[in-house]
Amino acid sequence: MDRNMELIVYGVLVWLIPFLVSWPLYSPKGEPLYDLQVIRSILIVVGSLVGALLALRYFRDTEKDLAREGAILGISWFVINSVLDIIVLVYLLKGMDLSAWAGQTGIRYILVPS
């Protein structure tokens, strides 16, 4: 797979897998079935594990410019995750407005590039 395509596919997977894990944790009306803090903790752990595993896989063939590649990966995944979240959670599912997303979720995505 082309390196750029791999970066994009892995970035989408970093977003998609926690999203799919979250699906059964909410009712069809979008109400949490469990304590919201527990759900958030589960999703942070799942997202971290998926991100770490995919980053390891992405870097397996990287031999030089690790800092540059890491910055590109982090910024790319930050943008991919933010855009997908805004499209799905704010506009398609209408689960929250943009300012609520930025304060509750978007701010956590600042950790992705690190």
Summary of the structure (lengths in Angstrom):
residues: 114
radius of gyration: 14.9
end to end distance: 25.1
largest distance: 48.6
contacts: 288
relative contact order: 0.13
helix: 76%
strand: 2%
